[in-house]
Amino acid sequence: GHSFHYPYTYARFMKVPAPSLAPILRSATQGRILARLLTDPTREYNLTELVEWSGSSMPTVSREVGRAEQAGIVHTRKAGPTRLVSANEDHPLYQAVRQLILGTFGPPAVVAEAFADLEAEAVLIFGSWAARYLGKPGRAPNDVDVLVIGEVDLNAMHEAADAAERQVGLPVQATARSRDVWLSADESFIREVRARPLVVVLVDEHDTELAGDFNHIEHLESMPT
């Protein structure tokens, strides 16, 4: 099978003054960290994993975890030199906070988990959700658009979308295209997706051509127009 990783090395996290999806949160980094922790409250993460996930720096992540712990939203514990962080399910506002954070910052985490077993070449989030997530101004997204690249079972893909939808609280619309159709970009739909913000949530790490293609697109995306 494919060995997947969660390629936040590819995702280009833009520095924006405030995350346009959640003006009530102090920072986009805080939102991304909390989304990761709240997606699977039973799991513990070390700070290095959270730095990679959020595309931020160790001092920033350390500070945000400290703030979240002070607010009682997360627990931390030391295991040797490592500080492990997990969500605090006993917080009286836990469910409300979880829904708010996941509805805002959760889809990459949730989609990555729900679509991991499809054996796709890659899974991307595109459209208005990706644009808001990457700090482009605009109206709040009313769904999450997912593009699955590869030959996949369409029933299984729609089941994955339904599973993600239940967790995210927004409709998840999934579309599949073959790897060749994506790379050739002959289809107008694919050209449009490639020209706009996208968030790569899963990629087959052995497929260097595809990974390089995403890097190239995101490089163009991050260049000033």
The 8 nearest C-alpha neighbors of each residue, nearest first, counted from 0:
[[1, 2, 118, 3, 116, 203, 119, 117],
 [2, 0, 203, 3, 118, 205, 204, 120],
 [3, 1, 203, 0, 204, 4, 205, 202],
 [4, 2, 203, 1, 202, 204, 201, 5],
 [3, 5, 6, 201, 202, 2, 204, 203],
 [4, 6, 201, 7, 200, 3, 111, 202],
 [7, 5, 8, 9, 4, 201, 200, 10],
 [6, 8, 10, 9, 5, 52, 51, 54],
 [7, 9, 6, 10, 51, 11, 54, 5],
 [10, 8, 7, 6, 214, 11, 199, 213],
 [11, 9, 7, 8, 198, 199, 12, 6],
 [10, 12, 13, 9, 217, 221, 8, 7],
 [13, 11, 10, 54, 133, 14, 53, 55],
 [12, 14, 133, 15, 11, 134, 221, 132],
 [13, 15, 12, 16, 134, 133, 27, 17],
 [14, 16, 17, 134, 13, 18, 27, 133],
 [15, 17, 14, 18, 26, 134, 19, 27],
 [18, 16, 15, 26, 19, 22, 27, 25],
 [19, 17, 27, 20, 21, 134, 22, 26],
 [18, 20, 21, 17, 134, 22, 131, 136],
 [21, 19, 18, 103, 131, 22, 139, 132],
 [20, 22, 23, 18, 19, 24, 103, 17],
 [21, 23, 24, 19, 18, 17, 20, 25],
 [22, 24, 21, 25, 26, 20, 18, 17],
 [25, 23, 22, 26, 21, 30, 27, 29],
 [24, 26, 23, 29, 27, 17, 22, 30],
 [27, 25, 29, 28, 24, 17, 18, 30],
 [26, 28, 30, 18, 29, 31, 17, 25],
 [29, 27, 31, 26, 30, 53, 32, 55],
 [28, 30, 32, 26, 27, 31, 63, 33],
 [29, 31, 27, 33, 28, 32, 104, 34],
 [32, 30, 34, 28, 33, 29, 53, 104],
 [33, 31, 29, 35, 34, 30, 53, 28],
 [32, 34, 36, 30, 35, 31, 37, 29],
 [35, 33, 105, 31, 37, 32, 101, 36],
 [34, 36, 32, 38, 33, 37, 31, 108],
 [37, 35, 33, 34, 86, 38, 85, 40],
 [36, 38, 40, 34, 39, 35, 33, 86],
 [39, 37, 35, 36, 34, 40, 109, 108],
 [40, 38, 37, 41, 42, 36, 35, 86],
 [39, 41, 86, 37, 42, 36, 38, 85],
 [42, 40, 39, 43, 85, 86, 36, 37],
 [43, 41, 40, 39, 85, 44, 36, 86],
 [42, 44, 85, 84, 83, 45, 41, 36],
 [45, 43, 84, 83, 48, 46, 85, 42],
 [44, 46, 83, 48, 47, 82, 84, 49],
 [45, 47, 49, 48, 50, 44, 82, 83],
 [46, 48, 50, 49, 45, 51, 57, 44],
 [49, 47, 51, 46, 50, 45, 52, 44],
 [48, 50, 52, 46, 47, 51, 53, 32],
 [49, 51, 47, 55, 53, 48, 52, 56],
 [52, 50, 48, 54, 49, 53, 47, 7],
 [51, 53, 49, 50, 54, 7, 48, 32],
 [52, 54, 55, 50, 31, 51, 28, 49],
 [55, 53, 51, 52, 50, 12, 7, 56],
 [54, 56, 50, 53, 59, 28, 60, 57],
 [57, 55, 59, 58, 50, 60, 54, 51],
 [56, 58, 60, 59, 61, 50, 55, 47],
 [59, 57, 61, 60, 56, 62, 63, 55],
 [60, 58, 62, 56, 61, 57, 63, 55],
 [61, 59, 63, 57, 62, 58, 64, 50],
 [60, 62, 58, 64, 59, 63, 57, 65],
 [61, 63, 65, 59, 60, 64, 58, 66],
 [64, 62, 66, 60, 65, 61, 29, 59],
 [65, 63, 67, 61, 66, 62, 60, 68],
 [66, 64, 62, 68, 63, 67, 69, 61],
 [67, 65, 69, 63, 68, 64, 62, 70],
 [66, 68, 70, 64, 69, 72, 65, 73],
 [69, 67, 73, 71, 65, 70, 66, 72],
 [68, 70, 66, 71, 67, 65, 72, 73],
 [69, 71, 67, 68, 72, 66, 73, 65],
 [72, 70, 68, 69, 73, 67, 90, 87],
 [71, 73, 87, 67, 70, 68, 86, 90],
 [74, 72, 86, 87, 68, 85, 71, 67],
 [75, 73, 85, 87, 84, 68, 86, 76],
 [74, 76, 84, 83, 85, 82, 73, 77],
 [77, 75, 83, 82, 78, 84, 74, 81],
 [76, 78, 82, 81, 79, 83, 80, 75],
 [79, 77, 81, 80, 82, 76, 83, 45],
 [78, 80, 81, 77, 82, 76, 83, 45],
 [79, 81, 78, 77, 82, 83, 76, 45],
 [82, 80, 78, 79, 77, 83, 45, 46],
 [81, 83, 77, 76, 45, 78, 75, 84],
 [84, 82, 45, 76, 75, 44, 43, 77],
 [83, 85, 75, 44, 43, 74, 45, 82],
 [86, 84, 43, 74, 73, 36, 42, 40],
 [85, 87, 73, 40, 36, 37, 88, 74],
 [86, 88, 73, 72, 89, 74, 90, 85],
 [87, 89, 90, 93, 86, 40, 72, 94],
 [90, 88, 87, 91, 93, 92, 72, 86],
 [89, 91, 93, 92, 88, 87, 72, 71],
 [92, 90, 93, 89, 94, 88, 95, 72],
 [93, 91, 95, 90, 94, 96, 89, 97],
 [92, 94, 90, 96, 95, 91, 88, 97],
 [95, 93, 97, 96, 92, 98, 91, 88],
 [94, 96, 98, 92, 97, 93, 99, 100],
 [95, 97, 99, 93, 94, 98, 92, 100],
 [98, 96, 94, 100, 95, 99, 101, 37],
 [99, 97, 101, 95, 96, 100, 102, 94],
 [98, 100, 96, 102, 97, 101, 95, 103],
 [101, 99, 103, 97, 102, 98, 104, 34],
 [102, 105, 100, 104, 103, 98, 34, 99],
 [101, 103, 167, 99, 100, 98, 105, 168],
 [102, 104, 100, 101, 105, 20, 99, 21],
 [105, 103, 101, 34, 100, 31, 30, 102],
 [104, 106, 101, 34, 108, 107, 102, 103],
 [105, 107, 109, 108, 110, 104, 167, 101],
 [108, 106, 110, 109, 200, 105, 111, 124],
 [109, 107, 111, 106, 105, 110, 35, 112],
 [108, 110, 106, 112, 111, 107, 163, 105],
 [109, 111, 113, 107, 112, 106, 108, 163],
 [112, 110, 108, 109, 200, 114, 113, 115],
 [111, 113, 109, 110, 115, 114, 108, 163],
 [112, 114, 110, 159, 111, 115, 163, 109],
 [115, 113, 111, 159, 112, 116, 117, 110],
 [116, 114, 112, 117, 113, 111, 118, 201],
 [117, 115, 118, 114, 113, 119, 112, 159],
 [116, 118, 119, 115, 114, 151, 156, 155],
 [119, 117, 116, 1, 120, 115, 151, 0],
 [118, 120, 149, 121, 117, 148, 151, 147],
 [119, 121, 149, 203, 148, 202, 118, 178],
 [122, 120, 202, 148, 201, 119, 147, 203],
 [121, 123, 147, 201, 200, 146, 148, 199],
 [124, 122, 199, 146, 200, 198, 145, 125],
 [123, 125, 145, 198, 144, 197, 129, 146],
 [126, 124, 197, 129, 144, 145, 123, 196],
 [127, 125, 129, 128, 144, 130, 196, 124],
 [126, 128, 130, 140, 129, 131, 125, 139],
 [127, 129, 140, 131, 130, 126, 143, 132],
 [130, 128, 132, 125, 197, 127, 131, 126],
 [129, 131, 127, 135, 196, 133, 128, 132],
 [130, 132, 134, 135, 128, 133, 129, 127],
 [133, 131, 129, 134, 130, 128, 20, 18],
 [134, 132, 130, 131, 135, 13, 129, 12],
 [133, 135, 131, 132, 15, 19, 18, 136],
 [134, 136, 131, 130, 133, 137, 132, 19],
 [137, 135, 134, 131, 19, 138, 130, 139],
 [138, 136, 135, 139, 131, 127, 130, 19],
 [137, 139, 140, 136, 127, 131, 141, 20],
 [138, 140, 141, 137, 20, 131, 127, 128],
 [139, 141, 128, 127, 142, 138, 143, 131],
 [142, 140, 139, 169, 143, 170, 128, 127],
 [143, 141, 170, 169, 140, 171, 144, 128],
 [142, 144, 171, 128, 172, 170, 145, 169],
 [145, 143, 172, 125, 124, 126, 171, 173],
 [146, 144, 124, 173, 123, 172, 125, 174],
 [145, 147, 174, 123, 175, 173, 122, 124],
 [146, 148, 175, 122, 174, 121, 176, 149],
 [149, 147, 121, 176, 177, 120, 178, 175],
 [150, 148, 177, 119, 120, 178, 151, 176],
 [151, 149, 177, 119, 152, 148, 176, 175],
 [152, 150, 149, 153, 119, 117, 118, 156],
 [151, 153, 155, 154, 156, 150, 117, 157],
 [152, 154, 156, 155, 151, 157, 175, 158],
 [155, 153, 157, 156, 152, 158, 159, 151],
 [154, 156, 158, 152, 153, 157, 159, 117],
 [157, 155, 153, 159, 154, 158, 160, 152],
 [156, 158, 160, 154, 159, 155, 161, 153],
 [157, 159, 155, 161, 160, 156, 162, 154],
 [158, 160, 156, 162, 113, 157, 161, 114],
 [159, 161, 157, 163, 158, 162, 171, 164],
 [162, 160, 164, 158, 159, 163, 157, 165],
 [161, 163, 159, 165, 164, 160, 158, 113],
 [164, 162, 160, 166, 161, 165, 110, 109],
 [163, 165, 161, 167, 171, 166, 170, 162],
 [166, 164, 162, 163, 168, 167, 161, 169],
 [167, 165, 163, 164, 168, 162, 109, 101],
 [166, 168, 164, 102, 169, 165, 101, 163],
 [167, 169, 164, 165, 166, 102, 170, 98],
 [170, 168, 142, 167, 164, 171, 141, 143],
 [169, 171, 142, 164, 143, 172, 168, 141],
 [170, 172, 143, 164, 160, 142, 144, 169],
 [173, 171, 144, 145, 143, 170, 160, 174],
 [172, 174, 145, 146, 144, 160, 171, 157],
 [173, 175, 146, 147, 145, 172, 176, 144],
 [176, 174, 147, 146, 148, 173, 177, 149],
 [177, 175, 148, 149, 180, 147, 178, 181],
 [178, 176, 149, 180, 148, 179, 150, 181],
 [177, 179, 181, 149, 148, 180, 182, 176],
 [180, 178, 182, 181, 177, 183, 184, 176],
 [179, 181, 177, 183, 178, 182, 184, 176],
 [182, 180, 178, 184, 179, 183, 189, 177],
 [183, 181, 179, 184, 180, 178, 209, 212],
 [182, 184, 180, 185, 181, 179, 186, 178],
 [185, 183, 181, 182, 186, 190, 189, 180],
 [186, 184, 183, 187, 180, 190, 189, 181],
 [185, 187, 189, 188, 184, 190, 180, 183],
 [186, 188, 190, 189, 191, 185, 184, 192],
 [189, 187, 191, 186, 190, 192, 184, 193],
 [190, 188, 192, 191, 186, 187, 184, 193],
 [191, 189, 187, 193, 188, 192, 184, 194],
 [190, 192, 194, 188, 189, 193, 187, 195],
 [193, 191, 189, 195, 194, 190, 188, 125],
 [194, 192, 190, 191, 195, 189, 216, 196],
 [195, 193, 191, 192, 190, 196, 220, 216],
 [196, 194, 192, 193, 197, 191, 126, 220],
 [197, 195, 130, 129, 125, 220, 198, 194],
 [198, 196, 125, 129, 124, 195, 199, 123],
 [197, 199, 124, 123, 10, 129, 200, 125],
 [200, 198, 123, 201, 10, 122, 124, 197],
 [199, 201, 111, 123, 107, 122, 5, 198],
 [202, 200, 122, 121, 5, 199, 111, 6],
 [201, 203, 121, 204, 120, 3, 122, 4],
 [204, 202, 3, 120, 205, 206, 1, 2],
 [203, 205, 206, 202, 3, 2, 207, 4],
 [206, 204, 203, 207, 2, 1, 210, 202],
 [205, 207, 204, 208, 203, 209, 210, 120],
 [206, 208, 210, 209, 205, 211, 204, 212],
 [209, 207, 211, 206, 210, 212, 213, 205],
 [208, 210, 212, 211, 207, 206, 213, 182],
 [211, 209, 207, 213, 212, 208, 214, 206],
 [212, 210, 214, 208, 209, 213, 207, 215],
 [211, 213, 209, 215, 210, 214, 208, 216],
 [214, 212, 216, 210, 215, 211, 217, 209],
 [213, 215, 211, 217, 212, 216, 9, 218],
 [214, 216, 218, 212, 213, 217, 211, 219],
 [217, 215, 213, 219, 218, 214, 220, 212],
 [216, 218, 220, 214, 219, 215, 221, 213],
 [217, 219, 215, 221, 220, 216, 214, 222],
 [220, 218, 216, 222, 217, 221, 215, 223],
 [221, 219, 217, 218, 222, 216, 196, 195],
 [222, 220, 218, 219, 217, 223, 11, 13],
 [221, 223, 219, 220, 224, 218, 217, 216],
 [224, 222, 221, 220, 219, 218, 13, 217],
 [223, 222, 221, 220, 219, 218, 194, 195]]
